[in-house]
Amino acid sequence: HAEQPYAPRGPFALIRYHGLMTDIVTPSLSVARGKARVELIYRNAGAPVSAHLSDSVLAMLACALRSITEGGLTLESVRLAHPGAADHGEYVRIFGKSPVFRSGSDCLVFDERELRRTFPLAQERYAVQLCEYAQELESARYRLDSFTGRVSLLLERLIEEGGDFSLAGVAAEIHVSGRLLQKKLRDEETTFQTLLDDARKTIAIRLIDGGEALLCDIAFLLGFSEQSSFNRAFRRWTGMPPGEYRNKNAQG
């Protein structure tokens, strides 16, 4: 996000830290000719965007902006890329006006001066701590914008859900070819096999520490065809076989 000459509170803070709630869609704030424009940027560029998604996210942002200003913020324009519906009544109820449909983008427009507003609900004594905490969360999140971070998280999810965590399966999930995925990981000085091994280790230790899952079930979940293969891998990860590791933890 481009730096703006406003304190990180109110609308600016809401836009800046929206990514901590979801990364499917990200609001982008821009200011020009006295107008502030909040436009939705969709993560999966090129894929069809449903009217329900754009309507719901813009409605959430509009309601949040009104809430933190105790109803003081007035939208000058609401623009939606989809063709809309015959009945605009619900749009008027939520946004206070009928949107401009087929506009080529999904955005809210309001007066730039709203960004300098003093907010009645603001708690100055907590503002610094909350902003510092949000910045820490934001920094951790954006570190995962690397292919290494994305693939690591995806591998853990696919393994735990019983999905396809092969190279082809992971590449399909993030809409790239297997060859490109391998290249991206090489550029970040790692390999798919290394990340798969790390994900298997993380999940194995988590499940064994939990104390309930059978070792044979863990081996199957992690994609090992035989218990002995899992035992060898676990010994390589921790220096001891999984049964010994579980017993040691139970005694400790």
C-alpha positions as CSV (number, residue, x, y, z in Angstrom):
1,H,0.0,0.0,0.0
2,A,1.3,3.5,-0.8
3,E,2.0,5.7,2.2
4,Q,-0.7,8.3,2.9
5,P,-0.4,11.4,5.1
6,Y,-2.9,10.1,7.7
7,A,-2.6,8.4,11.0
8,P,-3.1,4.6,10.9
9,R,-6.6,4.8,12.3
10,G,-10.2,4.9,11.0
11,P,-10.7,4.1,7.3
12,F,-6.9,4.0,6.7
13,A,-6.3,1.4,9.4
14,L,-9.3,-0.6,8.2
15,I,-8.0,-0.8,4.7
16,R,-4.4,-1.3,5.7
17,Y,-5.1,-4.3,8.0
18,H,-8.0,-5.8,6.1
19,G,-5.6,-8.5,4.9
20,L,-5.3,-9.9,8.5
21,M,-9.0,-11.0,8.2
22,T,-8.8,-12.5,4.7
23,D,-6.5,-12.5,1.6
24,I,-9.2,-13.6,-0.9
25,V,-9.9,-9.9,-1.7
26,T,-7.8,-6.9,-0.6
27,P,-9.0,-3.3,-0.5
28,S,-6.7,-0.7,-2.1
29,L,-6.9,2.9,-0.9
30,S,-6.0,5.8,-3.3
31,V,-6.6,9.5,-3.1
32,A,-6.9,11.9,-6.0
33,R,-8.5,15.3,-6.6
34,G,-10.1,15.4,-3.2
35,K,-11.7,11.9,-3.4
36,A,-10.7,8.8,-1.5
37,R,-11.3,5.6,-3.4
38,V,-11.4,2.1,-1.9
39,E,-11.1,-0.5,-4.7
40,L,-11.3,-4.3,-4.3
41,I,-8.3,-6.2,-5.6
42,Y,-9.0,-10.0,-6.0
43,R,-6.3,-12.5,-5.1
44,N,-7.0,-15.0,-7.9
45,A,-6.6,-12.6,-10.8
46,G,-8.3,-13.8,-14.0
47,A,-10.9,-16.0,-12.3
48,P,-14.5,-14.9,-12.4
49,V,-15.6,-12.8,-9.5
50,S,-19.1,-13.5,-8.2
51,A,-21.5,-10.7,-7.7
52,H,-22.2,-12.1,-4.2
53,L,-18.5,-11.7,-3.3
54,S,-18.1,-8.1,-4.5
55,D,-21.5,-7.1,-2.9
56,S,-20.7,-8.7,0.4
57,V,-17.2,-7.3,0.8
58,L,-18.2,-3.8,-0.2
59,A,-21.2,-3.9,2.1
60,M,-18.9,-5.1,5.0
61,L,-16.5,-2.2,4.3
62,A,-19.3,0.4,4.0
63,C,-20.9,-0.8,7.3
64,A,-17.5,-0.9,9.1
65,L,-16.7,2.6,7.9
66,R,-20.0,3.9,9.1
67,S,-19.6,2.0,12.5
68,I,-16.2,3.5,13.3
69,T,-17.5,7.0,12.4
70,E,-20.8,6.5,14.2
71,G,-22.7,6.9,11.0
72,G,-20.8,10.1,10.0
73,L,-19.3,8.9,6.8
74,T,-21.3,9.5,3.6
75,L,-20.5,7.5,0.4
76,E,-20.4,9.7,-2.7
77,S,-20.4,6.8,-5.1
78,V,-20.6,3.0,-5.1
79,R,-19.4,1.2,-8.2
80,L,-19.8,-2.4,-9.1
81,A,-18.4,-4.4,-12.0
82,H,-21.3,-6.8,-12.3
83,P,-24.6,-6.0,-14.1
84,G,-26.7,-5.8,-10.9
85,A,-30.3,-6.7,-10.2
86,A,-33.6,-5.3,-11.3
87,D,-34.5,-4.3,-7.7
88,H,-31.9,-1.9,-6.2
89,G,-33.8,-1.5,-2.9
90,E,-31.3,-3.6,-0.8
91,Y,-28.3,-1.7,-2.3
92,V,-29.9,1.6,-1.3
93,R,-30.6,0.3,2.2
94,I,-27.0,-0.8,2.7
95,F,-25.1,1.8,0.8
96,G,-27.4,4.8,1.1
97,K,-27.6,5.1,-2.7
98,S,-28.0,3.0,-5.8
99,P,-24.6,1.7,-7.2
100,V,-23.3,2.3,-10.7
101,F,-23.2,-1.1,-12.2
102,R,-21.0,-2.4,-15.1
103,S,-18.4,0.1,-13.9
104,G,-15.3,-2.0,-14.6
105,S,-14.3,-2.2,-10.9
106,D,-15.7,-2.6,-7.4
107,C,-15.1,0.4,-5.2
108,L,-16.4,2.9,-2.7
109,V,-15.8,6.7,-3.2
110,F,-16.0,9.3,-0.4
111,D,-14.5,12.7,0.4
112,E,-10.8,12.7,1.2
113,R,-11.4,14.7,4.4
114,E,-13.0,11.6,5.9
115,L,-9.5,10.2,6.3
116,R,-8.6,13.0,8.7
117,R,-11.7,12.6,10.8
118,T,-11.4,12.3,14.6
119,F,-13.4,9.2,15.5
120,P,-15.7,9.1,18.5
121,L,-15.0,5.4,19.2
122,A,-11.2,5.8,19.1
123,Q,-9.3,4.7,22.3
124,E,-6.0,6.7,22.1
125,R,-4.5,4.9,25.0
126,Y,-4.8,1.5,23.2
127,A,-4.0,2.9,19.7
128,V,-0.2,2.5,19.8
129,Q,-0.3,-1.0,21.2
130,L,-3.0,-2.2,18.7
131,C,-1.1,-0.7,15.8
132,E,2.1,-2.4,16.9
133,Y,0.4,-5.7,17.2
134,A,-1.3,-5.3,13.8
135,Q,2.0,-4.5,12.2
136,E,3.6,-7.6,13.8
137,L,0.8,-9.8,12.4
138,E,1.0,-8.1,9.0
139,S,4.7,-8.7,8.8
140,A,4.3,-12.3,9.6
141,R,1.6,-12.7,7.0
142,Y,3.4,-11.0,4.2
143,R,6.5,-13.2,4.8
144,L,4.2,-16.0,3.6
145,D,3.8,-14.3,0.2
146,S,6.9,-16.2,-0.8
147,F,6.3,-19.5,-2.7
148,T,8.1,-21.3,0.1
149,G,5.7,-20.0,2.7
150,R,2.6,-20.6,0.6
151,V,3.6,-24.1,-0.4
152,S,4.5,-25.0,3.2
153,L,1.1,-23.9,4.5
154,L,-0.7,-25.6,1.6
155,L,1.1,-28.9,2.1
156,E,0.1,-29.0,5.8
157,R,-3.5,-28.3,4.9
158,L,-3.7,-30.8,2.2
159,I,-2.0,-33.5,4.3
160,E,-4.4,-32.9,7.2
161,E,-7.4,-32.9,4.9
162,G,-6.4,-36.0,3.0
163,G,-6.0,-34.0,-0.2
164,D,-3.5,-34.5,-3.0
165,F,-0.2,-33.2,-1.7
166,S,1.9,-34.4,-4.6
167,L,3.8,-31.8,-6.7
168,A,1.1,-31.9,-9.3
169,G,-1.6,-31.5,-6.7
170,V,0.0,-28.5,-5.0
171,A,0.8,-26.8,-8.3
172,A,-2.8,-27.2,-9.3
173,E,-3.9,-25.6,-6.1
174,I,-1.9,-22.4,-6.7
175,H,-2.6,-22.4,-10.5
176,V,0.9,-22.9,-11.8
177,S,2.7,-25.8,-13.6
178,G,4.7,-28.3,-11.7
179,R,7.8,-27.1,-13.5
180,L,7.2,-23.5,-12.7
181,L,6.6,-24.3,-9.0
182,Q,9.9,-26.2,-8.8
183,K,11.7,-23.3,-10.5
184,K,10.2,-20.8,-8.0
185,L,11.2,-22.9,-5.1
186,R,14.8,-23.3,-6.5
187,D,14.9,-19.5,-6.8
188,E,14.1,-19.4,-3.1
189,E,16.8,-21.9,-2.4
190,T,14.6,-24.9,-1.5
191,T,12.9,-27.8,-3.1
192,F,9.4,-29.3,-3.1
193,Q,10.7,-32.5,-1.4
194,T,12.3,-30.5,1.4
195,L,9.1,-28.7,2.1
196,L,7.1,-31.9,2.0
197,D,9.5,-33.5,4.4
198,D,9.2,-30.5,6.8
199,A,5.4,-30.6,6.6
200,R,5.3,-34.3,7.3
201,K,7.6,-33.9,10.3
202,T,5.5,-31.0,11.7
203,I,2.3,-32.9,11.4
204,A,3.8,-36.2,12.7
205,I,5.2,-34.6,15.8
206,R,1.9,-32.7,16.4
207,L,-0.2,-35.9,16.2
208,I,2.2,-37.9,18.3
209,D,2.3,-35.2,20.9
210,G,-1.5,-35.2,20.9
211,G,-1.3,-38.8,22.2
212,E,-4.4,-40.2,20.5
213,A,-3.6,-41.1,16.9
214,L,-2.3,-44.5,16.1
215,L,1.2,-44.6,14.6
216,C,-0.1,-46.6,11.6
217,D,-2.8,-44.0,11.0
218,I,-0.3,-41.2,11.1
219,A,1.9,-43.0,8.6
220,F,-1.0,-43.5,6.3
221,L,-2.1,-39.8,6.6
222,L,1.4,-38.7,5.7
223,G,1.5,-40.8,2.6
224,F,3.9,-43.5,3.6
225,S,3.1,-46.9,2.0
226,E,4.6,-48.8,4.9
227,Q,4.9,-48.3,8.6
228,S,8.7,-49.1,8.3
229,S,9.1,-46.2,5.9
230,F,7.5,-43.8,8.3
231,N,9.6,-45.1,11.2
232,R,12.8,-44.5,9.2
233,A,11.7,-41.0,8.3
234,F,10.8,-40.2,11.9
235,R,14.1,-41.4,13.1
236,R,15.8,-39.2,10.6
237,W,13.8,-36.2,11.8
238,T,14.1,-36.7,15.6
239,G,16.9,-39.3,16.2
240,M,14.5,-41.9,17.5
241,P,11.6,-44.0,16.2
242,P,8.0,-42.7,16.7
243,G,7.1,-45.2,19.4
244,E,10.1,-44.3,21.5
245,Y,9.4,-40.6,21.0
246,R,5.8,-41.1,22.2
247,N,6.9,-43.1,25.2
248,K,9.5,-40.6,26.2
249,N,7.0,-37.7,25.9
250,A,4.5,-39.6,28.0
251,Q,7.0,-40.2,30.7
252,G,8.2,-36.6,30.6
